[in-house]
Structures are given as C-alpha cells and as structure tokens.
Amino acid sequence: MGDEEREDEPPRPRLTTRPPRRAAPDESTSERPVLITGICGRLGRRLARRLHRERRVIGIDRRSFEDKPKDVVHYPIDIRRKKTQDVFRQERLAAVVHLGIMHDPRASAAEHHSWNVVGFQRLLEYCAQYDVPKLVVLSSANVYGPRPDNPQFIGEDAPLLGGAAFSEIRDLIEVDMLAQSFFWKRPETETVILRPAHILGSVRNAPSNYLRLPVIPTLLGFDPMVQVIHQDDVVSAIVQALMPGARGIYNIAGPAPLPLSRLIEKTGRTRIAIPHAIARSTIQRLWRMRFTSFPAPELDHIRYVCMVDDRRAREQLGHLPTHDIDEAVRAIDDF
C-alpha cells in the first residue's frame, strides 16, 4: 500500500434501484412524524436535532435523552416490548429510521440476537401493519468484511462476508438481509439501507476508540488504505435517504481514502508497529482481563482493505461529504 492518491475510478456497480424523485413530499406526509430508534445514541441525537427543525420527530430508546429539544417526543421503551406497537398505532408515521443496533462486543450472543434481530423483526412487522411509507436502516460497510482478496472498491451487490471471521457482526448482516427481504416483499414501503465507511466523531465505536488511544498499534508489514467519514456526513446521508422515491442499498463514504499510517499521523498520536501474532495473542489476553474493548478479530480492519464504491449514493442521493479528513479526525476528540 503506497501513499499515492487514487487515480483510477472504481468499477461501476450494477444499478438495481431507481433514483429518488426530487419533488417535494406530499403535504400530509411531510406533516407526519419521523420515528428514530436509538435516538439517545450520539448519531441519533445529532439526527434528531437536525430533523426537528423541519419535521416532527419521535424517538424510541430505553436510555435517557440529555438536552432533548422540547418538541422532540422521546419514549423510553425497549423496541421489543408491546409499547412500541402502541407508538405505531397512535402515530401515523411518515418514516422510521432504525439506528437502534447493539454494538457492545461484550454482550452475549443471545442478547445481541434478541436485541438486534428479534427487535428489528418486530419493527418490520409494525412498519407493514401500520403502512409506514419509508424505512431507513443504518447498516455498515463492515458487513462486506476486511479480506485479502477484496477488490479495491466494493459495490453494493457484493456478498456480505464480514461475519466469517468476526461472529459479532453476524447480527448486523442478518439485520441488513432482513431489510433487503422487506424491500422486495413490501415494495409500497420505500426501504433504504445505508452502509457507511468507518464513522469518526463523538461516537463510541471501534474506529473512533482506536484513534483515541494514546499509543496506536498497527501491524508490522501492513498499511491498508482506509475510508472514514465524519459523523455529520452520515447524518446528512440519512436525511437524503428520507427523500421521496429514494430506495435501495447505498454505500456511503467520506473524503478520499488514505493509508492507515497517514490517518494515524493526522491524530498527532504515537504509532507502534507490532507483529500480527504477538498483537493477536496480546489483545486476546487483555480482552479476557477486560483491559481493552478492542476484540482480536477487529485486527483484520488494520490488516486488510475494505473500501466501498459510493458512486451510487453520489449519483442518486446527491450525497457529497462536506467534511474533509482533518475535520473527521478532529471530531474524535469532541465528546
């Protein structure tokens, strides 16, 4: 992996979705609320503060919502509970944005499956039962998986192989597949699946936590090209996905990719290269002792390439990142 900028264009993915209509939404639809699951997460709060200026916003999240805008309605409930259906029954929703995915790598497999898969299945049932016209699901480019045989840029039609080495991502892949199935089974609901690259910002996810380390480990002999995206550009992509007519799967990327070593340099932190075998065994021990929140399978993300072709989002959603790489890196310390 060199330091050269990208010169060749990635291959064009096969288009299986139609572009969104850019006409204004029907007045009755625009006056109906948007429901955000996981609204108390850092992305959820940012999305709510962006949307509530133009739309009625309702949120479901069992956590508390600090500094909630006064006109945002927050239901502190579990999406798996009967009360969630009551929200769908009482409110004639214009759209559902599903951000309520559990990413805790220390949670049990049963807890992950119950929250992520069973909870999402019920959400899909309510969307169908109460005729919700729009569903936006935030997935991740990680569903493709970092692999030595990956093409330089992965299109939306590529297989989802991220769970082969990292079992914790299998639930996210299942959620993604359930959303795809819903897309075909219920065409009257405009279903959008967004697969963003590594999100940087105040979010407490693996990429941001990794770059916050005072000394950042890398793998000796590996310097993969990586894509990152500022959290506010992800919020913008969600807002664009709410446009009338937008449907289908969209990879979402930020500024031009760069080598991992250069990304770390931009943080101003110290980098240390460690042989893979030593790094893996050390992290496994630290994980068992609860001295790290970085599971060993995540090492593949700093070993192999997993970059996406985001041309479809640029052409059909009009998504263009507005934050450069330096702004994205600075945002990891704004929490």
C-alpha positions as CSV (number, residue, x, y, z in Angstrom):
1,M,0.0,0.0,0.0
2,G,1.5,3.3,-1.0
3,D,0.8,6.9,-0.2
4,E,-0.4,7.8,-3.8
5,E,-3.8,9.4,-4.2
6,R,-6.5,7.3,-6.0
7,E,-6.2,7.8,-9.8
8,D,-8.3,5.1,-11.3
9,E,-12.1,5.1,-11.0
10,P,-13.7,2.2,-9.2
11,P,-15.9,-0.1,-11.2
12,R,-19.5,1.0,-11.6
13,P,-21.9,-1.2,-9.7
14,R,-24.9,-2.8,-11.3
15,L,-27.8,-0.5,-10.6
16,T,-30.7,-2.3,-9.1
17,T,-32.6,0.7,-7.6
18,R,-34.2,3.7,-9.2
19,P,-33.1,7.2,-8.4
20,P,-35.3,9.2,-5.9
21,R,-37.8,11.7,-7.1
22,R,-36.6,15.2,-6.1
23,A,-40.1,16.6,-5.9
24,A,-41.4,17.9,-2.6
25,P,-43.1,15.4,-0.4
26,D,-46.9,15.2,-0.2
27,E,-48.0,17.8,2.4
28,S,-49.8,15.2,4.5
29,T,-46.7,13.0,4.6
30,S,-44.4,15.9,5.5
31,E,-46.6,16.8,8.5
32,R,-46.4,13.2,9.8
33,P,-43.6,12.4,12.3
34,V,-40.4,10.6,11.7
35,L,-39.6,7.8,14.2
36,I,-35.9,7.3,15.2
37,T,-34.9,4.2,17.1
38,G,-31.8,4.5,19.1
39,I,-32.4,8.3,19.3
40,C,-30.3,8.6,22.5
41,G,-27.2,7.4,20.8
42,R,-24.7,10.0,19.6
43,L,-25.8,9.7,16.0
44,G,-29.5,9.6,17.0
45,R,-29.3,12.8,19.0
46,R,-27.5,14.6,16.1
47,L,-30.1,13.4,13.6
48,A,-33.0,14.4,15.9
49,R,-31.5,17.9,16.3
50,R,-31.1,18.2,12.5
51,L,-34.6,16.9,11.6
52,H,-36.8,18.5,14.3
53,R,-36.3,21.9,12.7
54,E,-38.3,20.7,9.7
55,R,-40.2,17.6,10.8
56,R,-42.0,16.2,13.8
57,V,-39.6,13.8,15.5
58,I,-40.4,10.9,17.8
59,G,-37.7,8.7,19.4
60,I,-37.7,5.2,21.0
61,D,-34.7,4.4,23.2
62,R,-34.6,3.0,26.7
63,R,-31.7,5.3,27.6
64,S,-32.2,8.9,28.7
65,F,-32.0,11.8,26.2
66,E,-30.0,14.6,27.7
67,D,-30.6,18.1,26.4
68,K,-33.6,16.9,24.3
69,P,-35.2,19.6,22.1
70,K,-38.5,20.5,23.6
71,D,-40.5,19.5,20.5
72,V,-39.0,16.0,20.2
73,V,-41.0,13.2,21.8
74,H,-39.0,10.5,23.5
75,Y,-40.5,7.2,24.5
76,P,-38.0,5.5,27.0
77,I,-39.0,1.9,26.0
78,D,-37.5,-1.2,24.6
79,I,-38.2,-1.8,20.9
80,R,-39.0,-5.4,21.7
81,R,-41.9,-4.5,24.0
82,K,-45.6,-4.2,23.3
83,K,-45.4,-0.4,24.0
84,T,-43.5,0.0,20.7
85,Q,-46.5,-1.2,18.8
86,D,-48.6,1.4,20.7
87,V,-46.4,4.1,19.3
88,F,-47.0,2.9,15.8
89,R,-50.8,2.7,16.5
90,Q,-51.0,6.1,18.0
91,E,-48.8,8.0,15.5
92,R,-49.3,8.0,11.7
93,L,-45.6,7.8,10.9
94,A,-44.1,9.2,7.8
95,A,-40.9,7.2,8.2
96,V,-38.8,5.0,10.5
97,V,-35.1,5.5,10.8
98,H,-33.5,2.5,12.5
99,L,-30.3,3.3,14.4
100,G,-31.0,1.1,17.5
101,I,-28.4,-1.5,16.9
102,M,-26.4,-3.0,19.8
103,H,-22.7,-3.0,19.1
104,D,-21.4,-4.0,22.5
105,P,-18.8,-6.7,21.8
106,R,-19.0,-8.0,25.4
107,A,-22.7,-8.6,25.2
108,S,-23.7,-12.3,24.9
109,A,-24.6,-13.8,21.5
110,A,-28.2,-14.4,22.9
111,E,-28.5,-10.7,24.0
112,H,-27.2,-9.5,20.6
113,H,-29.6,-11.6,18.7
114,S,-32.6,-10.7,20.8
115,W,-32.0,-7.0,20.6
116,N,-30.7,-6.7,17.0
117,V,-32.6,-9.4,15.1
118,V,-35.7,-10.1,17.1
119,G,-36.3,-6.4,17.8
120,F,-35.8,-5.5,14.2
121,Q,-38.2,-8.2,13.0
122,R,-40.9,-6.7,15.2
123,L,-40.1,-3.3,13.9
124,L,-40.6,-4.6,10.3
125,E,-43.9,-6.2,11.3
126,Y,-45.1,-2.8,12.7
127,C,-43.9,-1.0,9.5
128,A,-46.0,-3.3,7.4
129,Q,-49.1,-3.4,9.7
130,Y,-49.3,0.3,10.0
131,D,-48.3,1.2,6.4
132,V,-45.2,3.2,7.1
133,P,-44.2,4.6,3.7
134,K,-40.4,4.9,4.4
135,L,-37.8,2.8,6.3
136,V,-34.2,3.8,6.5
137,V,-31.8,1.3,8.1
138,L,-28.2,2.2,9.1
139,S,-26.0,-0.8,8.4
140,S,-22.2,-0.6,7.9
141,A,-19.6,-1.2,5.2
142,N,-18.2,-3.7,7.7
143,V,-20.7,-6.2,6.5
144,Y,-18.5,-6.8,3.5
145,G,-15.6,-7.7,5.7
146,P,-11.9,-6.8,5.5
147,R,-10.3,-9.6,3.4
148,P,-7.0,-10.1,1.5
149,D,-9.0,-10.9,-1.7
150,N,-11.3,-7.8,-1.6
151,P,-11.4,-5.6,-4.8
152,Q,-10.1,-2.1,-4.3
153,F,-13.7,-0.8,-4.1
154,I,-16.6,-2.9,-3.1
155,G,-20.0,-2.4,-4.8
156,E,-23.4,-2.8,-3.2
157,D,-24.0,-6.1,-4.9
158,A,-21.0,-7.8,-3.3
159,P,-21.6,-10.7,-0.8
160,L,-21.7,-9.9,2.9
161,L,-18.7,-11.8,4.2
162,G,-17.9,-9.8,7.3
163,G,-19.2,-12.4,9.7
164,A,-16.8,-15.1,8.5
165,A,-14.0,-14.1,10.9
166,F,-16.0,-11.8,13.3
167,S,-19.1,-13.5,14.8
168,E,-20.3,-10.3,16.5
169,I,-21.1,-8.7,13.1
170,R,-23.3,-11.6,12.0
171,D,-26.3,-9.9,13.7
172,L,-25.7,-6.8,11.7
173,I,-25.5,-8.8,8.5
174,E,-28.8,-10.5,9.4
175,V,-30.4,-7.1,10.0
176,D,-29.1,-6.0,6.6
177,M,-30.5,-9.1,5.0
178,L,-33.9,-8.8,6.7
179,A,-34.1,-5.2,5.4
180,Q,-33.3,-6.4,1.9
181,S,-36.0,-9.1,2.1
182,F,-38.5,-6.4,3.3
183,F,-37.5,-4.3,0.4
184,W,-38.7,-7.0,-2.0
185,K,-41.7,-8.3,0.0
186,R,-43.2,-4.8,0.6
187,P,-42.5,-2.5,-2.4
188,E,-45.0,0.0,-1.1
189,T,-42.6,0.9,1.6
190,E,-39.5,2.8,0.4
191,T,-36.7,0.9,2.1
192,V,-33.2,2.3,2.2
193,I,-30.1,0.5,3.5
194,L,-27.1,2.7,4.2
195,R,-23.6,1.1,4.5
196,P,-21.2,3.9,5.7
197,A,-17.5,3.5,5.9
198,H,-15.8,3.9,9.3
199,I,-17.6,6.7,11.2
200,L,-15.4,9.1,13.1
201,G,-16.6,11.6,15.7
202,S,-18.1,11.7,19.2
203,V,-19.5,8.2,18.6
204,R,-18.0,5.4,20.8
205,N,-17.4,2.9,18.0
206,A,-14.3,0.8,17.3
207,P,-12.7,3.2,14.7
208,S,-13.0,6.3,16.9
209,N,-12.0,4.5,20.0
210,Y,-8.9,3.1,18.2
211,L,-7.8,6.5,17.0
212,R,-8.3,7.9,20.6
213,L,-5.6,5.6,22.0
214,P,-2.6,7.5,23.3
215,V,-0.3,4.9,21.5
216,I,-1.9,3.4,18.4
217,P,-0.8,-0.1,17.5
218,T,-0.5,-1.2,13.9
219,L,0.5,-4.5,12.3
220,L,4.1,-4.8,11.1
221,G,4.2,-5.1,7.4
222,F,0.6,-3.9,6.8
223,D,-0.6,-0.4,5.9
224,P,-4.0,-0.7,4.3
225,M,-5.9,2.1,2.6
226,V,-8.9,3.1,4.7
227,Q,-12.0,5.1,4.3
228,V,-13.5,7.2,7.1
229,I,-16.5,9.6,7.2
230,H,-17.4,12.4,9.6
231,Q,-20.5,11.6,11.7
232,D,-22.3,14.7,10.4
233,D,-21.9,13.4,6.8
234,V,-23.6,10.2,7.9
235,V,-26.5,12.2,9.4
236,S,-26.7,14.1,6.0
237,A,-26.9,10.8,4.2
238,I,-29.8,9.7,6.4
239,V,-31.6,12.9,5.7
240,Q,-31.1,12.4,2.0
241,A,-32.4,8.9,2.2
242,L,-35.7,10.3,3.6
243,M,-36.3,12.0,0.2
244,P,-39.4,10.7,-1.6
245,G,-38.5,8.0,-4.0
246,A,-35.2,7.0,-2.5
247,R,-35.0,3.3,-2.1
248,G,-32.3,0.6,-2.3
249,I,-28.8,0.0,-0.9
250,Y,-26.2,2.7,-0.8
251,N,-22.6,2.6,0.2
252,I,-21.6,5.9,2.0
253,A,-18.0,7.1,2.0
254,G,-16.3,10.3,3.1
255,P,-13.2,12.0,1.7
256,A,-10.6,10.2,-0.5
257,P,-9.1,7.1,1.2
258,L,-5.6,7.2,2.6
259,P,-3.1,4.8,4.2
260,L,-3.7,3.9,7.8
261,S,-0.3,5.3,8.7
262,R,-1.2,8.7,7.3
263,L,-4.6,8.7,9.1
264,I,-2.8,8.0,12.4
265,E,-0.3,10.8,11.7
266,K,-3.2,13.2,11.5
267,T,-4.2,12.4,15.0
268,G,-0.8,13.5,16.4
269,R,-0.6,10.3,18.4
270,T,2.3,7.8,18.6
271,R,2.2,4.7,16.4
272,I,3.8,1.4,17.2
273,A,4.1,-1.5,14.7
274,I,3.6,-5.0,16.3
275,P,3.9,-8.4,14.5
276,H,0.4,-9.8,13.9
277,A,0.9,-13.0,16.0
278,I,2.0,-11.0,19.0
279,A,-0.7,-8.4,18.6
280,R,-3.4,-11.0,18.4
281,S,-2.3,-13.0,21.4
282,T,-1.8,-9.9,23.5
283,I,-5.2,-8.5,22.7
284,Q,-6.8,-11.8,23.5
285,R,-5.2,-11.8,26.9
286,L,-6.1,-8.1,27.5
287,W,-9.7,-8.9,26.4
288,R,-10.1,-11.7,28.8
289,M,-8.8,-9.5,31.6
290,R,-11.1,-6.7,30.5
291,F,-8.2,-4.3,29.9
292,T,-9.4,-3.5,26.4
293,S,-12.6,-3.0,24.5
294,F,-10.9,-4.0,21.2
295,P,-11.7,-7.6,20.3
296,A,-8.9,-9.5,18.4
297,P,-11.0,-10.2,15.2
298,E,-11.0,-6.4,14.7
299,L,-7.4,-6.6,13.8
300,D,-8.3,-7.5,10.3
301,H,-9.5,-3.9,9.8
302,I,-6.0,-2.7,10.2
303,R,-4.6,-5.5,8.2
304,Y,-6.7,-5.8,5.0
305,V,-8.6,-3.4,2.7
306,C,-12.4,-2.9,2.9
307,M,-13.2,0.2,0.9
308,V,-16.6,0.8,-0.8
309,D,-17.6,2.3,-4.1
310,D,-20.0,5.1,-3.1
311,R,-20.9,6.2,-6.7
312,R,-24.5,5.2,-6.4
313,A,-25.1,7.4,-3.4
314,R,-23.3,10.3,-5.1
315,E,-25.4,10.0,-8.3
316,Q,-28.8,9.0,-6.9
317,L,-28.9,10.6,-3.4
318,G,-26.7,13.5,-4.3
319,H,-24.5,12.6,-1.3
320,L,-21.2,14.5,-1.2
321,P,-19.2,14.7,2.0
322,T,-18.8,18.2,3.4
323,H,-16.1,17.4,6.0
324,D,-12.5,16.7,4.9
325,I,-10.2,14.1,6.5
326,D,-8.8,16.6,9.0
327,E,-12.2,17.6,10.3
328,A,-13.2,13.9,10.6
329,V,-10.0,13.2,12.6
330,R,-10.5,16.2,14.9
331,A,-14.1,15.1,15.6
332,I,-12.9,12.0,17.6
333,D,-11.9,14.3,20.5
334,D,-15.2,16.2,20.5
335,F,-17.0,14.1,23.1
